[in-house]
Amino acid sequence: MHHIAFVEDDLATAQLLEEYLNRYAREKNEDLQTTRYSTAEAFLQEYSQRFALVLMDIRLGNGMNGMEAARKLRLLDESVPLIFITSLAQYAVGSYEVGALDFLLKPFSYYQLAMKMDKAMRVIAREEDIRLPVATESGLRILSSREITYLEVSDHDLLIHTEKEVLRTRDSLSRKEKELAGRSFIRVNICYLVNMHYVSEISGSMLVLTTGEQLAISRSRRKDVFSALAKYLGGTL
């Protein structure tokens, strides 16, 4: 189940939005649960990271507006996908400042909403955590895919790097790549499979991670790596 919060003070728009989201859930066979907030203050006070997506009206009638609320939201949650709802396109100009995924222009049709939801659901699926069994010398470990910074081939073993430790297992990189397909992982050369969440920059032919580690990008994969990172940052992978 995916929990969706939407912040909308106009009752008619809120009802239409809920109707469209319910229709989307039926047509796409998605299990969606929606929670509506009429003020940004109430939303922020009750915010929980159980929400998989936030839809936010920019022009809220009373109190804090949507852009201010989005800035405060990013202090609570840096990564939850955010779609702005607005009656004027120019109000969405600042949406990139708070890492918004997209914006929906009023008045909107069901099909316009569905297109934005398709994009959001791809992001949600990409970020969804999966549990990976890892057989080590000391026993079986269950790792969260979010913990993994990158995977590395070492002789006939596989090294699984996290921010805290490195696990050695008898496994193949190709097998793990299949298990992690559709997530935020990209093969950068024959030896490395990298979690794009931990990429901080590309310096020449090196991929720099937030941990400070640098991994070589093979010439043959350079174009694919750039394309995958662009899609990841743009939220369309």
Secondary structure, 3 states (H helix, E strand, C coil): CEEEEEECCCHHHHHHHHHHHHHHHHHHCCCEEEEEECCHHHHHHHCCCCEEEEEEECCCCCCCCHHHHHHHHHHHCCCCCEEEEECCHHHHHHHHHHCCCEEEECCCCHHHHHHHHHHHHHHHHHHCCCEEEEEECCEEEEEEHHHEEEEEEECCEEEEEECCCEEEECCCHHHHHHHCCCCCEEECCCCEEEEHHHEEEEECCEEEECCCCEEECCHHHHHHHHHHHHHHHHCCC
